[in-house]
Amino acid sequence: MKLDYDYIICGGGISGLLLCVKLTQNIKLSNKSVLLIDPIFPKTENDRTLCFWDSKNTTWDEIIKCKWDNVFFKSNDFNKTLDLGSLNYKMLSSSEFYNYSNSLINTNDCIEVLNADVLNFNDYKTHCTVDTLNNSFTCSKVFNSIMDWAQVKINTKYPLLIQHFEGWVIKTDNECFNPNKATFMDFSIKQNDLTQFMYILPFSKTEALVEYTLFSKDLLEPQKYEDAIKKYLNSSNICDYKVTSKESGKIPMTCFPFFKNNTKNILNIGSAGGWSKPSTGYTFKNIDKNTTRIADYLKSGKSFKNFMTKDRFWFYDLIFLDVLYKENDLGKKLFTDMFKKNNSKTIFKFLDNKSNFIEEFKIMLSFPKSIFMTAVLKRLFKGL
Ligand SMILES: Cc1cc2nc3c(=O)[nH]c(=O)nc-3n(C[C@H](O)[C@H](O)[C@H](O)COP(=O)(O)OP(=O)(O)OC[C@H]3O[C@@H](n4cnc5c(N)ncnc54)[C@H](O)[C@@H]3O)c2cc1C
């Protein structure tokens, strides 16, 4: 195998694979060589269900498993069907995504794959190096999607909450679900001083993914996730069911500036690049959008140092996380107030970082003013 490439992609998960796809499609890789390094390739299993809201017709429609016109929000004293307007809530199985990207990678001679662990990488300005146990590679650009949780955990400036969850795909004997409506958040479960909700994606009247999700500081013992799902199904009178698959995971919820690790020639991508929306954990759309931007950066030869910067949405997320970190039981109230007092189309625009100042101001007014004003002042004092 050769030891020098144009681009090396460390980690072949969702962002690494999608970057390969975008490089293939957008810059045609004429005369460029790419090495993708991941201990596991090809991935084929359905290890994550990726959901996002998007225009009714997009390139992903070819491989999405389900889409919904409406989603549902539920709390104890408030229920609302959220009108998505011109958008759909879409669901993509990771197995479909892996198959789609693997086949493009396998048929492209410019991309080589190495099954190995990346041990480290460096930018020497004139070139970069990437080391594995058996090889030391050189290249002109490195894209890193290997998440370094330790650097976020030891930092004291930006709080870290974890979005952690376990989901079961179940098949029921009776018709228990409305396949036209996904449950975005069901906060009617006991909060136990944390922020926790159920999430339901119905594929048919008798099949759905039911996911127990928390936004909190620590993970639970494995049994607790199972117990919560069983209890919820029981309280929803869903007793006769078969679990056909399970997924679990954790996503960082933090405004930690991952982008400060970017250099002229090294770009951190995916969750490792801070592309998970800090206040919600949604990441896939950011990966889709940013991997397209990378192709443009490569064409223009610009440094990756300014690829990501802080903007006002980063600041909103920071204040939200400051509040939720300090009072972790407030999530139910904050999300309920937001959905109760605002138009849902505006909220999804806001969560997509596409709203305007007036819309944002109205959304801010739905939150408890004294708590948020105190959080803003404390943050300004502490530093951004
Ligand atoms: C179960 C689950 C469900 C999710 N659902 C959604 C959703 O509905 N919507 C949404 O927007 N986001 C969702 N996310 C968040 C996010 O979209 C995913 O985590 C996504 O996989 C992030 O892509 P990534 O490339 O950053 O990380 P990953 O896909 O995790 O890829 C990282 C890759 O790095 C590799 N790697 C690790 N260490 C090394 C090493 N030393 N050397 C080489 N390679 C290494 C791993 O094998 C892996 O392939 C979900 C996450 C999980 C876990």
PDBQT file of the ligand as one rigid body, heavy atoms in Angstrom, charges set to zero:
ROOT
HETATM    1  C1  LIG A 401     -27.864   5.497  18.110  1.00  0.00    +0.000 C 
HETATM    2  C2  LIG A 401     -27.707   6.912  17.569  1.00  0.00    +0.000 A 
HETATM    3  C3  LIG A 401     -28.806   7.523  16.975  1.00  0.00    +0.000 A 
HETATM    4  C4  LIG A 401     -28.651   8.820  16.447  1.00  0.00    +0.000 A 
HETATM    5  N1  LIG A 401     -29.726   9.417  15.865  1.00  0.00    +0.000 NA
HETATM    6  C5  LIG A 401     -29.584  10.620  15.275  1.00  0.00    +0.000 A 
HETATM    7  C6  LIG A 401     -30.694  11.218  14.607  1.00  0.00    +0.000 A 
HETATM    8  O1  LIG A 401     -31.798  10.707  14.608  1.00  0.00    +0.000 OA
HETATM    9  N2  LIG A 401     -30.485  12.410  13.975  1.00  0.00    +0.000 N 
HETATM   10  C7  LIG A 401     -29.275  13.032  13.983  1.00  0.00    +0.000 A 
HETATM   11  O2  LIG A 401     -29.151  14.101  13.370  1.00  0.00    +0.000 OA
HETATM   12  N3  LIG A 401     -28.231  12.507  14.649  1.00  0.00    +0.000 NA
HETATM   13  C8  LIG A 401     -28.352  11.321  15.294  1.00  0.00    +0.000 A 
HETATM   14  N4  LIG A 401     -27.281  10.766  15.952  1.00  0.00    +0.000 N 
HETATM   15  C9  LIG A 401     -26.069  11.586  16.108  1.00  0.00    +0.000 C 
HETATM   16  C10 LIG A 401     -25.100  11.508  14.935  1.00  0.00    +0.000 C 
HETATM   17  O3  LIG A 401     -25.766  11.759  13.723  1.00  0.00    +0.000 OA
HETATM   18  C11 LIG A 401     -24.379  10.172  14.866  1.00  0.00    +0.000 C 
HETATM   19  O4  LIG A 401     -23.694   9.939  16.074  1.00  0.00    +0.000 OA
HETATM   20  C12 LIG A 401     -23.381  10.101  13.725  1.00  0.00    +0.000 C 
HETATM   21  O5  LIG A 401     -22.940   8.779  13.657  1.00  0.00    +0.000 OA
HETATM   22  C13 LIG A 401     -22.211  11.046  13.925  1.00  0.00    +0.000 C 
HETATM   23  O6  LIG A 401     -21.291  10.811  12.907  1.00  0.00    +0.000 OA
HETATM   24  P1  LIG A 401     -19.716  10.861  13.181  1.00  0.00    +0.000 P 
HETATM   25  O7  LIG A 401     -19.051  10.576  11.909  1.00  0.00    +0.000 OA
HETATM   26  O8  LIG A 401     -19.406  12.085  13.929  1.00  0.00    +0.000 OA
HETATM   27  O9  LIG A 401     -19.452   9.671  14.216  1.00  0.00    +0.000 OA
HETATM   28  P2  LIG A 401     -19.540   8.121  13.941  1.00  0.00    +0.000 P 
HETATM   29  O10 LIG A 401     -20.592   7.810  12.956  1.00  0.00    +0.000 OA
HETATM   30  O11 LIG A 401     -19.649   7.497  15.290  1.00  0.00    +0.000 OA
HETATM   31  O12 LIG A 401     -18.128   7.760  13.292  1.00  0.00    +0.000 OA
HETATM   32  C14 LIG A 401     -16.928   7.767  14.010  1.00  0.00    +0.000 C 
HETATM   33  C15 LIG A 401     -16.056   6.660  13.391  1.00  0.00    +0.000 C 
HETATM   34  O13 LIG A 401     -14.761   6.725  13.954  1.00  0.00    +0.000 OA
HETATM   35  C16 LIG A 401     -14.281   5.398  14.038  1.00  0.00    +0.000 C 
HETATM   36  N5  LIG A 401     -13.159   5.401  14.983  1.00  0.00    +0.000 N 
HETATM   37  C17 LIG A 401     -13.190   5.525  16.344  1.00  0.00    +0.000 A 
HETATM   38  N6  LIG A 401     -11.936   5.502  16.832  1.00  0.00    +0.000 NA
HETATM   39  C18 LIG A 401     -11.107   5.358  15.773  1.00  0.00    +0.000 A 
HETATM   40  C19 LIG A 401      -9.683   5.290  15.625  1.00  0.00    +0.000 A 
HETATM   41  N7  LIG A 401      -8.857   5.384  16.672  1.00  0.00    +0.000 N 
HETATM   42  N8  LIG A 401      -9.188   5.163  14.383  1.00  0.00    +0.000 NA
HETATM   43  C20 LIG A 401      -9.985   5.112  13.291  1.00  0.00    +0.000 A 
HETATM   44  N9  LIG A 401     -11.322   5.179  13.365  1.00  0.00    +0.000 NA
HETATM   45  C21 LIG A 401     -11.873   5.298  14.595  1.00  0.00    +0.000 A 
HETATM   46  C22 LIG A 401     -15.481   4.597  14.489  1.00  0.00    +0.000 C 
HETATM   47  O14 LIG A 401     -15.326   3.216  14.180  1.00  0.00    +0.000 OA
HETATM   48  C23 LIG A 401     -16.587   5.262  13.672  1.00  0.00    +0.000 C 
HETATM   49  O15 LIG A 401     -16.795   4.589  12.456  1.00  0.00    +0.000 OA
HETATM   50  C24 LIG A 401     -27.399   9.498  16.525  1.00  0.00    +0.000 A 
HETATM   51  C25 LIG A 401     -26.344   8.860  17.172  1.00  0.00    +0.000 A 
HETATM   52  C26 LIG A 401     -26.477   7.581  17.683  1.00  0.00    +0.000 A 
HETATM   53  C27 LIG A 401     -25.292   6.957  18.376  1.00  0.00    +0.000 C 
ENDROOT
TORSDOF 0
